[in-house]
Amino acid sequence: MQDSLVNLILWAVAIIAVLIALYGLMQALTLRKLLERSKHETQMLIQSLRNETHVMGTGSIGVGQRLLEVEKKLNQAMERQTDLEQKDSGSLPYNYAIRLVEMGANSDDLVDNCSLARVEADLIFLVHSELKKRKANAAELDQF
């Protein structure tokens, strides 16, 4: 009887061991599926990030090229401005005199501050005084 009891216990232990092994195998398969799913999601995220990085890189290259073009144009404009200032240096006293007249200076102020001849100062003062009057009359007419 003891032999049958030992055999029964051995069979029970064997069955329990098989059941535990099956349960472990099922858990391993479930974990493997989760791992595969996670791996797939990670690969998809990596691909998405690569695409976004590529797009941003391409965009920044375009912006850099446009920035270089704008910088070239700015440098050209600055060179032209410098050239114009150097070519037309004789008109600087006249430009300054015109600004002074627009701010309310008279002919005497122009002679003193701009080193202009009396005739030049009078001419600039008269021309810009007349322009000022015409602008004032035009503004009055626009109000009606």
C-alpha positions as CSV (number, residue, x, y, z in Angstrom):
1,M,0.0,0.0,0.0
2,Q,2.8,2.3,0.7
3,D,4.2,1.7,-2.8
4,S,0.9,2.8,-4.3
5,L,0.8,5.8,-2.0
6,V,4.3,6.8,-3.1
7,N,3.4,6.2,-6.7
8,L,0.3,8.4,-6.2
9,I,2.3,11.2,-4.6
10,L,4.9,10.9,-7.4
11,W,2.2,11.1,-10.0
12,A,0.6,14.1,-8.3
13,V,4.0,15.8,-8.0
14,A,4.6,15.1,-11.7
15,I,1.2,16.4,-12.7
16,I,1.7,19.5,-10.6
17,A,5.2,20.0,-12.2
18,V,3.7,19.6,-15.7
19,L,1.0,22.1,-14.8
20,I,3.5,24.6,-13.4
21,A,5.6,24.1,-16.5
22,L,2.6,24.7,-18.8
23,Y,1.7,27.8,-16.8
24,G,5.3,29.1,-17.0
25,L,5.3,28.4,-20.8
26,M,2.0,30.4,-21.2
27,Q,3.4,33.3,-19.2
28,A,6.6,33.2,-21.3
29,L,4.5,33.3,-24.5
30,T,2.4,36.2,-23.2
31,L,5.5,38.1,-22.2
32,R,7.1,37.4,-25.6
33,K,4.0,38.8,-27.3
34,L,4.2,41.9,-25.1
35,L,7.9,42.2,-25.9
36,E,7.3,41.9,-29.6
37,R,4.5,44.6,-29.4
38,S,6.7,46.9,-27.5
39,K,9.6,46.3,-29.9
40,H,7.3,47.1,-32.9
41,E,6.0,50.3,-31.2
42,T,9.6,51.4,-30.4
43,Q,10.6,50.8,-34.0
44,M,7.6,52.9,-35.2
45,L,8.5,55.7,-32.8
46,I,12.2,55.6,-34.0
47,Q,11.1,55.8,-37.6
48,S,8.7,58.7,-36.8
49,L,11.5,60.5,-35.0
50,R,13.9,59.9,-37.9
51,N,11.3,61.3,-40.4
52,E,10.8,64.4,-38.2
53,T,14.5,64.9,-37.8
54,H,15.0,64.7,-41.5
55,V,12.2,67.2,-42.2
56,M,13.7,69.6,-39.6
57,G,17.1,69.2,-41.1
58,T,15.9,69.9,-44.6
59,G,13.9,72.9,-43.3
60,S,16.9,74.3,-41.5
61,I,19.1,73.9,-44.6
62,G,16.5,75.9,-46.5
63,V,16.4,78.6,-43.9
64,G,20.2,78.8,-43.8
65,Q,20.3,79.3,-47.5
66,R,17.7,82.0,-47.4
67,L,19.6,83.7,-44.5
68,L,22.8,83.6,-46.6
69,E,20.9,85.2,-49.5
70,V,19.5,87.9,-47.3
71,E,22.9,88.6,-45.8
72,K,24.4,89.0,-49.3
73,K,21.6,91.4,-50.3
74,L,22.2,93.4,-47.1
75,N,25.9,93.6,-47.7
76,Q,25.2,94.8,-51.3
77,A,22.8,97.4,-50.0
78,M,25.2,98.6,-47.4
79,E,28.0,98.9,-50.1
80,R,25.6,100.8,-52.4
81,Q,24.6,103.1,-49.6
82,T,28.3,103.8,-48.8
83,D,29.0,104.4,-52.4
84,L,26.1,106.8,-52.7
85,E,27.2,108.6,-49.6
86,Q,30.7,109.0,-50.9
87,K,29.6,110.1,-54.4
88,D,27.1,112.7,-53.3
89,S,29.0,114.2,-50.4
90,G,28.5,117.7,-51.9
91,S,24.7,117.5,-51.2
92,L,25.1,116.8,-47.5
93,P,25.0,120.5,-46.5
94,Y,21.8,120.9,-48.6
95,N,20.1,117.9,-47.0
96,Y,21.0,119.2,-43.6
97,A,19.8,122.6,-44.5
98,I,16.5,121.2,-45.7
99,R,16.0,119.3,-42.4
100,L,16.8,122.5,-40.5
101,V,14.2,124.5,-42.5
102,E,11.6,121.7,-41.9
103,M,12.3,122.1,-38.2
104,G,11.8,125.9,-38.3
105,A,15.2,127.4,-39.1
106,N,15.5,130.6,-41.2
107,S,18.0,131.7,-43.8
108,D,20.5,133.1,-41.3
109,D,20.6,129.8,-39.4
110,L,21.3,128.0,-42.7
111,V,24.2,130.3,-43.5
112,D,25.7,129.9,-40.0
113,N,25.2,126.1,-39.6
114,C,25.6,124.7,-43.2
115,S,28.2,127.0,-44.7
116,L,25.9,128.0,-47.5
117,A,26.0,131.2,-49.4
118,R,23.3,133.7,-48.5
119,V,21.6,133.2,-51.9
120,E,21.6,129.4,-51.5
121,A,20.2,129.7,-48.0
122,D,17.4,132.1,-49.1
123,L,16.5,129.8,-52.0
124,I,16.2,126.7,-49.8
125,F,14.2,128.6,-47.2
126,L,11.8,130.0,-49.9
127,V,11.3,126.7,-51.7
128,H,10.6,124.8,-48.5
129,S,8.5,127.5,-47.0
130,E,6.3,127.4,-50.1
131,L,6.1,123.6,-50.0
132,K,5.0,123.9,-46.3
133,K,2.3,126.3,-47.2
134,R,1.0,124.1,-50.0
135,K,0.9,121.1,-47.7
136,A,-1.0,123.1,-45.1
137,N,-3.5,124.3,-47.8
138,A,-4.0,120.7,-49.1
139,A,-4.6,119.5,-45.6
140,E,-7.2,122.1,-45.0
141,L,-9.0,121.2,-48.3
142,D,-8.9,117.5,-47.4
143,Q,-10.8,118.3,-44.2
144,F,-13.8,119.6,-46.1
